[in-house]
Amino acid sequence: MEVFGSAPHVVITGAAGATGRAIAQLFFDQGASLCLVDILEEELSHVAARFGDRAISVVADIAKSDSADRIVSQVSNRLGPVDVLVNNAGVLSNYKAADTNDAEWQRVLGVNLNGAFFLSRAVLPMMRARRSGRIINICSLAMKTGGLTAGTAYAVSKGGLASLTYSLARECAAEGITVNGVAPAYVRSPMVTEQLTDRQRKTLLSQIPVGRFCEPAEVAHLVAFLASDHAGFITGEIIDINGGLHMD
């Protein structure tokens, strides 16, 4: 599959996590140059090391608006204009409304929603100047179900990310920029293996028709398709990848 452009410059947030690593590896294998973004410095350096001089790493808290300009500036100076932005970074919260304090609410929405907006806003001028670009947001099944195991702030943040996807897609469609989302459910990552109990995992597996959790590489291939030339007529879509757990 040909990735958008001959050798695109791709920004991936949350690049030190399981899904971020899988996305980065697939884009790298398809010839892209990478800007890997995460707040975890040591983990990020290990990921970036495998990609050599076709990758740069930026340690940043994307919940802070000035981080977006710094990230885009480094990409522009060291690689070139951003062709693809993958808003993958996310933090989980399992607290329901009554147990969600102000700090937790701000923490989750800051990363999951605000960070995606700040970065999208930062890359749009260069995409508009070239009349081409891809923005892909990693949403979640939680936005449709209210959160089966996830908490209120997480479900709301992902619902907001879906709305951001629709809004940017409508705004940018005539400018050669597509904006889409991917809504995974229960990717085999620390969010599932460490932040859910054994009982929760067994219950979930009994409810997922395909009988297993999603693999990070499966999310990566869907992201790469949305970034490819084959997906140029798709915008404003949220594509489910949940093993049949939710069908609509």
C-alpha positions in Angstrom: 0.0 0.0 0.0 1.4 3.4 -1.0 1.4 5.8 1.9 0.3 9.3 1.2 3.1 11.0 -0.8 6.3 9.3 -1.9 8.2 9.7 1.4 5.8 11.5 3.9 6.7 13.2 7.1 4.5 11.7 9.8 4.0 13.0 13.4 2.8 10.3 15.8 1.9 11.2 19.4 2.0 8.7 22.2 4.7 7.0 20.2 6.2 5.2 23.2 3.1 3.1 23.8 2.2 -0.2 22.2 -0.1 1.3 19.5 2.2 4.2 18.8 5.1 1.9 18.3 3.2 -0.3 15.9 2.0 2.7 13.9 5.6 4.1 13.8 7.0 0.8 12.6 4.5 0.4 9.8 5.0 3.9 8.5 8.8 3.5 8.7 8.6 0.2 6.8 6.6 2.1 4.1 9.3 4.7 3.7 8.1 7.6 5.9 10.2 9.9 8.0 8.9 10.1 11.6 8.5 12.6 14.4 7.8 10.6 17.5 6.2 12.4 20.4 5.7 11.3 23.9 6.0 12.6 27.5 8.0 9.5 28.5 11.6 10.4 27.7 13.4 7.1 28.3 10.8 4.9 26.6 10.7 7.3 23.6 14.4 7.2 23.1 14.3 3.4 22.9 11.6 3.6 20.3 13.4 6.3 18.2 16.7 4.4 18.3 15.3 1.6 16.1 14.6 4.0 13.2 17.9 5.8 12.9 18.2 9.1 11.0 14.7 8.8 9.5 13.2 9.6 12.9 13.4 12.4 15.4 11.9 12.3 18.9 10.3 15.2 20.8 9.6 14.9 24.5 6.5 17.0 25.1 3.4 17.3 27.2 0.8 17.8 24.4 -1.8 19.1 26.9 0.2 22.4 26.9 -0.6 24.4 23.8 2.9 25.7 23.3 4.2 22.1 22.9 2.4 21.9 19.5 4.3 24.8 18.0 7.6 23.4 19.3 6.9 20.0 17.8 5.9 21.4 14.4 8.9 23.7 14.4 11.3 20.8 15.0 9.6 18.7 12.3 9.8 21.5 9.8 13.4 22.3 10.5 14.7 18.7 10.6 12.5 16.8 8.3 10.2 19.1 6.3 6.5 19.9 6.3 4.1 17.6 8.1 2.1 15.3 5.7 0.4 13.1 8.2 -0.6 13.7 11.8 -1.6 10.8 14.0 -3.2 12.0 17.2 -2.6 8.7 19.1 -1.6 9.9 22.6 -4.2 9.1 25.3 -4.5 8.5 29.0 -7.0 6.2 30.6 -9.3 7.0 33.5 -11.6 4.5 35.0 -13.3 6.8 37.5 -17.1 7.4 37.0 -18.6 10.8 37.5 -19.0 10.9 41.2 -15.3 9.9 41.7 -13.8 12.2 39.1 -12.3 15.2 40.7 -11.4 18.4 38.9 -7.8 17.5 38.4 -8.6 14.1 36.9 -11.1 15.7 34.5 -8.6 18.3 33.3 -5.8 15.7 33.0 -7.7 13.4 30.8 -9.3 16.0 28.5 -6.0 17.9 28.4 -4.2 15.0 26.7 -7.0 13.2 24.9 -8.8 16.1 23.4 -6.9 19.4 23.9 -3.6 17.9 22.7 -5.2 16.6 19.5 -6.7 20.1 18.8 -3.5 22.0 19.5 -1.5 19.8 17.2 -4.1 19.8 14.5 -4.3 23.6 14.6 -0.5 23.8 14.4 -0.1 21.6 11.3 -3.1 22.9 9.3 -1.4 26.0 7.9 1.4 24.0 6.2 -1.1 21.4 4.9 -3.3 24.2 3.6 -0.4 25.8 1.8 0.3 22.6 -0.1 -3.4 21.6 -0.3 -2.7 18.2 1.0 -2.6 16.4 4.3 -4.0 13.7 6.5 -5.1 13.9 10.2 -6.0 10.7 11.9 -7.4 10.6 15.4 -7.3 7.6 17.6 -10.8 7.6 19.2 -12.4 4.7 21.2 -15.4 2.5 21.5 -16.0 4.3 24.8 -17.4 7.3 22.9 -20.3 5.2 21.6 -21.0 3.1 24.7 -20.3 5.6 27.5 -17.4 3.5 28.6 -17.9 -0.2 29.4 -15.0 -0.2 31.7 -13.6 3.3 31.1 -14.6 6.2 33.2 -16.6 9.4 32.5 -13.7 11.7 31.6 -12.2 9.2 29.2 -15.5 8.5 27.4 -16.2 12.2 27.1 -12.7 13.0 25.9 -13.0 10.4 23.1 -16.5 11.7 22.2 -15.0 15.2 21.9 -12.2 13.8 19.7 -14.9 12.3 17.4 -16.6 15.7 17.2 -13.2 17.4 16.5 -12.7 14.9 13.6 -16.1 15.8 12.0 -15.5 19.5 12.5 -12.0 19.5 11.0 -13.1 17.2 8.1 -15.9 19.6 7.2 -13.7 22.6 7.4 -10.8 21.2 5.4 -12.3 18.9 2.8 -12.1 21.4 0.0 -8.4 22.0 0.7 -7.1 18.5 0.0 -6.9 17.6 3.7 -8.8 14.5 5.0 -9.5 14.0 8.7 -10.7 10.6 10.0 -10.8 8.7 13.2 -10.2 5.1 14.3 -12.2 3.7 17.2 -10.5 0.6 18.7 -11.7 -1.4 21.6 -9.5 -3.2 24.0 -6.1 -3.2 22.2 -3.6 -5.6 23.7 -1.6 -2.9 25.6 -0.9 -1.9 29.2 -4.4 -0.3 29.3 -5.8 -3.8 29.0 -3.1 -6.0 30.5 -2.3 -3.8 33.5 -5.2 -1.4 34.1 -8.0 -4.0 34.0 -8.4 -6.8 36.5 -8.3 -10.5 35.5 -12.0 -10.7 36.0 -12.7 -7.7 33.8 -10.5 -9.1 31.0 -12.3 -12.5 31.2 -15.7 -10.8 31.1 -14.7 -8.7 28.1 -13.3 -11.7 26.2 -16.6 -13.5 26.7 -18.4 -10.5 25.1 -16.2 -9.9 22.1 -17.5 -12.1 19.2 -14.1 -12.8 17.7 -12.9 -14.0 21.1 -9.7 -12.0 21.5 -8.3 -8.5 22.0 -7.2 -6.2 19.2 -3.5 -6.3 18.2 -1.7 -2.9 17.9 -0.6 -3.8 14.4 -4.2 -4.1 13.3 -4.8 -0.5 14.4 -1.6 0.5 12.6 -2.7 -1.0 9.3 -6.0 0.9 9.5 -4.2 4.2 10.2 -1.8 3.6 7.3 -4.8 2.9 5.0 -6.4 6.2 6.0 -3.1 8.0 5.3 -2.7 6.3 1.9 -3.7 7.6 -1.6 -6.4 4.9 -1.6 -8.3 6.8 1.1 -8.4 10.2 -0.6 -12.2 10.1 -0.9 -12.8 9.2 2.8 -13.1 12.0 5.3 -15.1 12.7 8.4 -15.4 9.0 9.2 -14.8 7.1 12.4 -13.9 3.5 11.6 -14.6 0.9 14.3 -12.2 -1.9 15.1 -13.7 -3.8 18.0 -14.1 -7.4 17.0 -17.8 -7.1 16.8 -18.2 -5.9 20.4 -20.4 -3.0 19.1 -22.0 -3.0 15.7 -23.8 -0.1 14.1 
